[in-house]
Amino acid sequence: MNDELHITSLVVHVIPQALAQVAQGLGAIDGAQVHGSHPSGKLVVTLEAPHARDILDRVTQIEQLQGVINASLVYQHVESWQSLNQGVEHD
């Protein structure tokens, strides 16, 4: 079992007429979640996966969806599951 979680955010630029179709296609990609959209053809998406290679494979899947112009990575974070499972103290 991998002890890391990779979280990546990206902006997916799509043909405006294909916005709903691409958003639906993103729902079929494991670990992908759409957080926002703009009618001009932009989607804000996050990906979660256990390996960087999985993230790259999923970005490739996104780029191959019909109607996608480009997928631009904005941020990537890696966290160990051990640190994610620690309690958070509030003052």
Residue pairs with C-beta under 8 A, 6 or more apart in sequence:
2 50
2 51
3 80
3 81
3 82
4 50
4 51
4 78
4 79
4 80
4 81
5 48
5 49
5 50
5 78
5 79
5 80
5 81
5 84
6 47
6 48
6 49
6 50
6 51
6 52
6 54
6 55
6 76
6 77
6 78
7 46
7 47
7 48
7 76
7 77
7 78
7 79
8 46
8 47
8 48
8 49
8 55
8 59
8 73
8 75
8 76
8 77
9 44
9 45
9 46
9 47
9 73
9 74
9 75
9 76
10 44
10 45
10 46
10 47
10 59
10 62
10 71
10 72
10 73
10 74
11 42
11 43
11 44
11 45
11 71
11 72
11 74
12 22
12 26
12 42
12 43
12 45
12 62
12 68
12 70
12 71
12 72
13 41
13 42
13 68
13 69
13 70
13 71
13 72
14 22
14 41
14 42
14 43
14 67
14 68
14 69
15 41
15 67
15 69
16 39
16 40
16 41
17 67
18 41
18 66
18 67
18 68
19 37
19 39
19 41
19 43
19 67
21 66
21 67
22 43
22 65
22 66
22 67
22 68
23 34
23 37
23 43
25 65
25 66
26 32
26 33
26 34
26 43
26 45
26 62
26 65
27 34
29 47
29 58
29 61
29 62
30 49
30 58
31 47
31 48
31 49
31 54
31 58
32 45
32 46
32 47
32 58
32 62
33 45
33 46
33 47
33 48
34 43
34 44
34 45
35 44
35 45
35 46
36 43
36 44
37 43
37 44
41 69
45 62
45 71
47 55
47 58
47 59
49 55
49 58
52 76
52 78
55 76
59 71
59 73
62 68
62 71
63 70
63 71
